[in-house]
Amino acid sequence: MEAELVLKPKMEKPWWNRPLVGEKTLVDYLLGQKLRSDIPSEHLFLYHSAIEKIENLSLTLKALFNENFSNKDFLVYARIQSYLDKYCQQKKHYFIIGKEFLKPLLDNLDIFIKIDEVEEEYNDVVFFEFYNECLELIRQQQNKLIFQEKLRKLKQSFQEKLYEEKEKVIISVYVKYLVTISEIPNLLNIFYEVKINDIHQWNLFKKIQEFINYNLDYHTEELKSFVLLVKNNEKELMNIATKIIKIKKEETEDFLILSGILQYITLSYKYEQYYLQFKLFLDYLSKWEKTYFYIQHFRDKYPNQEYYQPSSFKVKVAGFDLYKSYHDYLDSTYLNKYHK
């Protein structure tokens, strides 16, 4: 039975049908017979235990509630993230791949640009060989400490081939950048993908970074601004979409997937820190819902026409307003409109 979301207004009873002593009305006494039955005490005990439980759950929900939960764009983010958590961890969704590539890159964009500048300035045979050797070390995908140790040995061997101190310093600086990258999870893999796919649209990445930073101060539940960004940088973004995110070329034509990825990344910057709290909030809301259904079923099972109802039957259930606002977020289907 589906729970009613709006409680019926309380109807005022005539004086002769109101409780005179306990739950018995004047009509009951005048007729000299018991027109209604008492609810079994052991059942009432369970009912009042449920009332106490839902009141405690309501207090927990209020404590967990964060004002960000009422923002429309937070709820968009929550629907996206809950969908990805539920359906797309094994077979990674475009949104996950896009975020795992772009977000760490944007967070460390300065290092990527500096490395690229070194490679552009020092590109003779020795340095070119050194860069390729570094890339090969990354390709081997060893653990961080092994990579760093082999990188230092590589640096030493190449510095021995050089005569000018300036060139040796450049090798050291380059290695320092790679060591910094290796300290950040998955960033070496991202660096490798950038290099082998010849992706160096740094102006584009700066533009995306600035766009995201600007929109952190505004609600971004609509896709329109993201679609415009993608359309204005279509050529450069298509290269990333097809080579890195592996979006099929025909699926990039409506701009929705890339726009959704950029929206998701922007929202994750704003709200990722609140998402675990929201999940916990929903867990308690689910427990609240289960208790609420029990209370409603109990009230329906013992109607006023047949049973003497305690006053708690007429009281609005604690926490109902929060449930009314967030019950449909207990299950998320926001991304159904996107390609999987």
PAKOLKOL-964046 format. One record per residue (C-alpha): residue number from 1; residue in three letters; x, y, z. Coordinates in pm, whole numbers. Layout:
# PAKOLKOL-964046
{NUM; 'ALA'; {X; Y; Z}},
...
***
This chain:
# PAKOLKOL-964046
{1; 'MET'; {0; 0; 0}},
{2; 'GLU'; {143; 336; -99}},
{3; 'ALA'; {186; 583; 183}},
{4; 'GLU'; {-6; 909; 163}},
{5; 'LEU'; {227; 1208; 133}},
{6; 'VAL'; {-31; 1456; 266}},
{7; 'LEU'; {-202; 1396; 598}},
{8; 'LYS'; {-579; 1451; 605}},
{9; 'PRO'; {-693; 1756; 801}},
{10; 'LYS'; {-823; 1690; 1147}},
{11; 'MET'; {-1207; 1689; 1159}},
{12; 'GLU'; {-1371; 1841; 1464}},
{13; 'LYS'; {-1612; 1593; 1627}},
{14; 'PRO'; {-1943; 1694; 1793}},
{15; 'TRP'; {-1935; 1724; 2172}},
{16; 'TRP'; {-2136; 1410; 2225}},
{17; 'ASN'; {-1893; 1201; 2022}},
{18; 'ARG'; {-1577; 1325; 2190}},
{19; 'PRO'; {-1393; 1114; 2455}},
{20; 'LEU'; {-1553; 1161; 2797}},
{21; 'VAL'; {-1332; 931; 3004}},
{22; 'GLY'; {-1021; 788; 2838}},
{23; 'GLU'; {-1112; 704; 2478}},
{24; 'LYS'; {-1484; 627; 2541}},
{25; 'THR'; {-1741; 875; 2416}},
{26; 'LEU'; {-2073; 982; 2571}},
{27; 'VAL'; {-2255; 774; 2308}},
{28; 'ASP'; {-2079; 461; 2433}},
{29; 'TYR'; {-2193; 523; 2791}},
{30; 'LEU'; {-2549; 619; 2700}},
{31; 'LEU'; {-2599; 310; 2492}},
{32; 'GLY'; {-2453; 106; 2771}},
{33; 'GLN'; {-2236; -98; 2544}},
{34; 'LYS'; {-1890; -91; 2402}},
{35; 'LEU'; {-1924; 14; 2037}},
{36; 'ARG'; {-1544; 7; 1978}},
{37; 'SER'; {-1269; -227; 2086}},
{38; 'ASP'; {-939; -161; 2258}},
{39; 'ILE'; {-624; -208; 2058}},
{40; 'PRO'; {-428; -498; 2211}},
{41; 'SER'; {-172; -358; 2455}},
{42; 'GLU'; {115; -564; 2314}},
{43; 'HIS'; {41; -419; 1969}},
{44; 'LEU'; {25; -66; 2108}},
{45; 'PHE'; {364; -122; 2270}},
{46; 'LEU'; {516; -201; 1929}},
{47; 'TYR'; {341; 99; 1776}},
{48; 'HIS'; {470; 341; 2040}},
{49; 'SER'; {819; 191; 2002}},
{50; 'ALA'; {797; 273; 1631}},
{51; 'ILE'; {687; 629; 1714}},
{52; 'GLU'; {988; 668; 1944}},
{53; 'LYS'; {1218; 520; 1679}},
{54; 'ILE'; {1097; 753; 1405}},
{55; 'GLU'; {1138; 1054; 1635}},
{56; 'ASN'; {1501; 954; 1696}},
{57; 'LEU'; {1553; 899; 1323}},
{58; 'SER'; {1407; 1242; 1258}},
{59; 'LEU'; {1660; 1401; 1495}},
{60; 'THR'; {1942; 1219; 1314}},
{61; 'LEU'; {1814; 1335; 975}},
{62; 'LYS'; {1803; 1696; 1094}},
{63; 'ALA'; {2161; 1665; 1226}},
{64; 'LEU'; {2285; 1519; 896}},
{65; 'PHE'; {2103; 1769; 678}},
{66; 'ASN'; {2327; 2025; 509}},
{67; 'GLU'; {2197; 2343; 346}},
{68; 'ASN'; {2374; 2242; 23}},
{69; 'PHE'; {2127; 1954; -9}},
{70; 'SER'; {1857; 2205; -103}},
{71; 'ASN'; {2055; 2343; -400}},
{72; 'LYS'; {1920; 2229; -735}},
{73; 'ASP'; {2263; 2172; -883}},
{74; 'PHE'; {2368; 1966; -581}},
{75; 'LEU'; {2069; 1739; -641}},
{76; 'VAL'; {2174; 1709; -1006}},
{77; 'TYR'; {2521; 1604; -889}},
{78; 'ALA'; {2375; 1361; -635}},
{79; 'ARG'; {2162; 1192; -902}},
{80; 'ILE'; {2460; 1160; -1138}},
{81; 'GLN'; {2695; 1028; -871}},
{82; 'SER'; {2446; 781; -723}},
{83; 'TYR'; {2371; 648; -1072}},
{84; 'LEU'; {2742; 602; -1145}},
{85; 'ASP'; {2800; 433; -807}},
{86; 'LYS'; {2511; 195; -863}},
{87; 'TYR'; {2550; 96; -1227}},
{88; 'CYS'; {2886; 201; -1373}},
{89; 'GLN'; {3175; 91; -1150}},
{90; 'GLN'; {3257; -230; -1338}},
{91; 'LYS'; {3203; -100; -1690}},
{92; 'LYS'; {3320; 257; -1663}},
{93; 'HIS'; {3085; 526; -1788}},
{94; 'TYR'; {3208; 813; -2006}},
{95; 'PHE'; {3152; 1045; -1709}},
{96; 'ILE'; {3391; 844; -1489}},
{97; 'ILE'; {3661; 820; -1758}},
{98; 'GLY'; {3630; 1192; -1837}},
{99; 'LYS'; {3654; 1295; -1474}},
{100; 'GLU'; {3946; 1059; -1399}},
{101; 'PHE'; {4140; 1214; -1687}},
{102; 'LEU'; {4044; 1582; -1677}},
{103; 'LYS'; {4013; 1658; -1306}},
{104; 'PRO'; {4367; 1551; -1202}},
{105; 'LEU'; {4507; 1714; -1515}},
{106; 'LEU'; {4334; 2044; -1437}},
{107; 'ASP'; {4448; 2024; -1075}},
{108; 'ASN'; {4810; 1989; -1188}},
{109; 'LEU'; {4798; 2187; -1511}},
{110; 'ASP'; {5097; 2407; -1420}},
{111; 'ILE'; {5329; 2106; -1395}},
{112; 'PHE'; {5214; 1968; -1730}},
{113; 'ILE'; {5274; 2303; -1896}},
{114; 'LYS'; {5622; 2338; -1743}},
{115; 'ILE'; {5719; 1988; -1860}},
{116; 'ASP'; {5595; 2068; -2209}},
{117; 'GLU'; {5796; 2392; -2212}},
{118; 'VAL'; {6115; 2204; -2121}},
{119; 'GLU'; {6055; 1953; -2399}},
{120; 'GLU'; {5993; 2229; -2650}},
{121; 'GLU'; {6305; 2425; -2556}},
{122; 'TYR'; {6545; 2134; -2525}},
{123; 'ASN'; {6475; 1896; -2811}},
{124; 'ASP'; {6812; 1789; -2945}},
{125; 'VAL'; {6905; 1420; -2988}},
{126; 'VAL'; {7023; 1362; -2630}},
{127; 'PHE'; {6721; 1520; -2468}},
{128; 'PHE'; {6483; 1352; -2709}},
{129; 'GLU'; {6632; 1017; -2616}},
{130; 'PHE'; {6604; 1105; -2247}},
{131; 'TYR'; {6236; 1201; -2279}},
{132; 'ASN'; {6160; 873; -2457}},
{133; 'GLU'; {6340; 674; -2190}},
{134; 'CYS'; {6133; 851; -1923}},
{135; 'LEU'; {5816; 769; -2113}},
{136; 'GLU'; {5918; 405; -2136}},
{137; 'LEU'; {5967; 392; -1758}},
{138; 'ILE'; {5615; 527; -1713}},
{139; 'ARG'; {5477; 273; -1962}},
{140; 'GLN'; {5616; -10; -1752}},
{141; 'GLN'; {5367; 93; -1480}},
{142; 'GLN'; {5586; -1; -1187}},
{143; 'ASN'; {5509; 112; -837}},
{144; 'LYS'; {5602; 461; -732}},
{145; 'LEU'; {5924; 385; -545}},
{146; 'ILE'; {6066; 160; -817}},
{147; 'PHE'; {5982; 421; -1080}},
{148; 'GLN'; {6151; 699; -883}},
{149; 'GLU'; {6465; 489; -823}},
{150; 'LYS'; {6496; 397; -1192}},
{151; 'LEU'; {6434; 758; -1288}},
{152; 'ARG'; {6724; 876; -1070}},
{153; 'LYS'; {6955; 618; -1229}},
{154; 'LEU'; {6839; 730; -1572}},
{155; 'LYS'; {6910; 1091; -1480}},
{156; 'GLN'; {7261; 1002; -1364}},
{157; 'SER'; {7344; 809; -1681}},
{158; 'PHE'; {7231; 1093; -1908}},
{159; 'GLN'; {7401; 1364; -1706}},
{160; 'GLU'; {7727; 1179; -1758}},
{161; 'LYS'; {7682; 1227; -2135}},
{162; 'LEU'; {7643; 1604; -2099}},
{163; 'TYR'; {7921; 1856; -2055}},
{164; 'GLU'; {7742; 2181; -1983}},
{165; 'GLU'; {7614; 2237; -1631}},
{166; 'LYS'; {7300; 2407; -1764}},
{167; 'GLU'; {7200; 2091; -1950}},
{168; 'LYS'; {7253; 1880; -1639}},
{169; 'VAL'; {7033; 2118; -1443}},
{170; 'ILE'; {6758; 2087; -1704}},
{171; 'ILE'; {6767; 1708; -1671}},
{172; 'SER'; {6739; 1744; -1293}},
{173; 'VAL'; {6444; 1986; -1323}},
{174; 'TYR'; {6262; 1753; -1562}},
{175; 'VAL'; {6313; 1457; -1329}},
{176; 'LYS'; {6189; 1666; -1037}},
{177; 'TYR'; {5863; 1734; -1224}},
{178; 'LEU'; {5816; 1364; -1299}},
{179; 'VAL'; {5881; 1270; -936}},
{180; 'THR'; {5616; 1524; -831}},
{181; 'ILE'; {5370; 1371; -1078}},
{182; 'SER'; {5447; 1020; -952}},
{183; 'GLU'; {5341; 1120; -600}},
{184; 'ILE'; {4984; 1186; -719}},
{185; 'PRO'; {4770; 875; -782}},
{186; 'ASN'; {4715; 795; -1152}},
{187; 'LEU'; {4881; 1117; -1270}},
{188; 'LEU'; {5171; 934; -1439}},
{189; 'ASN'; {4918; 739; -1645}},
{190; 'ILE'; {4744; 1061; -1743}},
{191; 'PHE'; {5080; 1211; -1841}},
{192; 'TYR'; {5151; 903; -2053}},
{193; 'GLU'; {4812; 930; -2227}},
{194; 'VAL'; {4876; 1298; -2301}},
{195; 'LYS'; {5213; 1219; -2458}},
{196; 'ILE'; {5127; 916; -2670}},
{197; 'ASN'; {4810; 1082; -2800}},
{198; 'ASP'; {4992; 1409; -2870}},
{199; 'ILE'; {4751; 1613; -2661}},
{200; 'HIS'; {4893; 1951; -2568}},
{201; 'GLN'; {4601; 2193; -2599}},
{202; 'TRP'; {4709; 2387; -2292}},
{203; 'ASN'; {4510; 2697; -2385}},
{204; 'LEU'; {4197; 2481; -2402}},
{205; 'PHE'; {4268; 2329; -2062}},
{206; 'LYS'; {4326; 2677; -1918}},
{207; 'LYS'; {3995; 2787; -2064}},
{208; 'ILE'; {3814; 2488; -1910}},
{209; 'GLN'; {3985; 2554; -1577}},
{210; 'GLU'; {3879; 2920; -1580}},
{211; 'PHE'; {3525; 2825; -1683}},
{212; 'ILE'; {3495; 2579; -1395}},
{213; 'ASN'; {3640; 2821; -1139}},
{214; 'TYR'; {3398; 3092; -1253}},
{215; 'ASN'; {3096; 2862; -1227}},
{216; 'LEU'; {3179; 2745; -875}},
{217; 'ASP'; {3005; 3060; -750}},
{218; 'TYR'; {2684; 2993; -945}},
{219; 'HIS'; {2420; 2724; -970}},
{220; 'THR'; {2488; 2510; -1276}},
{221; 'GLU'; {2198; 2266; -1295}},
{222; 'GLU'; {2139; 2353; -1662}},
{223; 'LEU'; {2360; 2223; -1944}},
{224; 'LYS'; {2331; 2527; -2170}},
{225; 'SER'; {2657; 2701; -2076}},
{226; 'PHE'; {2848; 2374; -2099}},
{227; 'VAL'; {2706; 2302; -2444}},
{228; 'LEU'; {2824; 2646; -2559}},
{229; 'LEU'; {3173; 2578; -2424}},
{230; 'VAL'; {3190; 2247; -2612}},
{231; 'LYS'; {3058; 2398; -2935}},
{232; 'ASN'; {3312; 2681; -2922}},
{233; 'ASN'; {3600; 2435; -2875}},
{234; 'GLU'; {3464; 2144; -3071}},
{235; 'LYS'; {3776; 2050; -3270}},
{236; 'GLU'; {4014; 2035; -2974}},
{237; 'LEU'; {3765; 1858; -2748}},
{238; 'MET'; {3682; 1597; -3010}},
{239; 'ASN'; {4044; 1485; -3003}},
{240; 'ILE'; {4022; 1424; -2627}},
{241; 'ALA'; {3675; 1271; -2653}},
{242; 'THR'; {3770; 1010; -2911}},
{243; 'LYS'; {4129; 931; -2806}},
{244; 'ILE'; {4107; 945; -2426}},
{245; 'ILE'; {3743; 905; -2324}},
{246; 'LYS'; {3682; 667; -2618}},
{247; 'ILE'; {3353; 826; -2716}},
{248; 'LYS'; {3247; 711; -3059}},
{249; 'LYS'; {3267; 989; -3315}},
{250; 'GLU'; {2897; 969; -3403}},
{251; 'GLU'; {2810; 1008; -3033}},
{252; 'THR'; {2991; 1341; -3003}},
{253; 'GLU'; {2773; 1520; -3258}},
{254; 'ASP'; {2498; 1635; -3018}},
{255; 'PHE'; {2754; 1768; -2764}},
{256; 'LEU'; {2551; 1627; -2472}},
{257; 'ILE'; {2802; 1371; -2347}},
{258; 'LEU'; {3098; 1612; -2333}},
{259; 'SER'; {2878; 1887; -2190}},
{260; 'GLY'; {2751; 1647; -1922}},
{261; 'ILE'; {3108; 1542; -1835}},
{262; 'LEU'; {3217; 1904; -1789}},
{263; 'GLN'; {2908; 1977; -1581}},
{264; 'TYR'; {2977; 1669; -1368}},
{265; 'ILE'; {3340; 1774; -1309}},
{266; 'THR'; {3231; 2127; -1216}},
{267; 'LEU'; {2969; 1995; -973}},
{268; 'SER'; {3219; 1751; -822}},
{269; 'TYR'; {3448; 2044; -738}},
{270; 'LYS'; {3155; 2210; -560}},
{271; 'TYR'; {2986; 1918; -390}},
{272; 'GLU'; {3200; 1604; -378}},
{273; 'GLN'; {3291; 1673; -15}},
{274; 'TYR'; {2921; 1666; 83}},
{275; 'TYR'; {2819; 1355; -109}},
{276; 'LEU'; {2911; 1093; 154}},
{277; 'GLN'; {2710; 1290; 409}},
{278; 'PHE'; {2415; 1297; 168}},
{279; 'LYS'; {2443; 919; 120}},
{280; 'LEU'; {2434; 872; 496}},
{281; 'PHE'; {2135; 1107; 511}},
{282; 'LEU'; {1957; 890; 252}},
{283; 'ASP'; {2043; 573; 442}},
{284; 'TYR'; {1868; 710; 748}},
{285; 'LEU'; {1583; 839; 533}},
{286; 'SER'; {1536; 484; 404}},
{287; 'LYS'; {1515; 356; 764}},
{288; 'TRP'; {1270; 639; 839}},
{289; 'GLU'; {1057; 536; 540}},
{290; 'LYS'; {1040; 173; 654}},
{291; 'THR'; {928; 281; 1002}},
{292; 'TYR'; {680; 527; 853}},
{293; 'PHE'; {515; 255; 645}},
{294; 'TYR'; {481; 42; 959}},
{295; 'ILE'; {315; 330; 1146}},
{296; 'GLN'; {77; 407; 859}},
{297; 'HIS'; {-14; 39; 820}},
{298; 'PHE'; {-80; 13; 1194}},
{299; 'ARG'; {-308; 318; 1189}},
{300; 'ASP'; {-499; 179; 891}},
{301; 'LYS'; {-532; -159; 1061}},
{302; 'TYR'; {-709; -4; 1362}},
{303; 'PRO'; {-958; 254; 1225}},
{304; 'ASN'; {-1132; 498; 1457}},
{305; 'GLN'; {-1476; 356; 1379}},
{306; 'GLU'; {-1381; 20; 1530}},
{307; 'TYR'; {-1107; 91; 1786}},
{308; 'TYR'; {-1020; 337; 2056}},
{309; 'GLN'; {-720; 518; 1911}},
{310; 'PRO'; {-453; 681; 2128}},
{311; 'SER'; {-383; 1050; 2070}},
{312; 'SER'; {-56; 961; 1889}},
{313; 'PHE'; {-269; 836; 1597}},
{314; 'LYS'; {-365; 1195; 1520}},
{315; 'VAL'; {-17; 1348; 1538}},
{316; 'LYS'; {189; 1421; 1226}},
{317; 'VAL'; {485; 1187; 1205}},
{318; 'ALA'; {817; 1354; 1294}},
{319; 'GLY'; {1048; 1406; 994}},
{320; 'PHE'; {770; 1389; 736}},
{321; 'ASP'; {866; 1720; 569}},
{322; 'LEU'; {1223; 1601; 502}},
{323; 'TYR'; {1088; 1276; 363}},
{324; 'LYS'; {845; 1460; 138}},
{325; 'SER'; {1133; 1663; -7}},
{326; 'TYR'; {1387; 1383; -58}},
{327; 'HIS'; {1205; 1049; -82}},
{328; 'ASP'; {1245; 1033; -461}},
{329; 'TYR'; {1626; 1056; -425}},
{330; 'LEU'; {1635; 715; -262}},
{331; 'ASP'; {1664; 573; -615}},
{332; 'SER'; {1835; 767; -898}},
{333; 'THR'; {1783; 745; -1274}},
{334; 'TYR'; {1919; 1083; -1386}},
{335; 'LEU'; {2169; 952; -1641}},
{336; 'ASN'; {1926; 734; -1836}},
{337; 'LYS'; {1917; 1001; -2102}},
{338; 'TYR'; {2293; 971; -2158}},
{339; 'HIS'; {2462; 697; -2355}},
{340; 'LYS'; {2605; 414; -2146}},
***
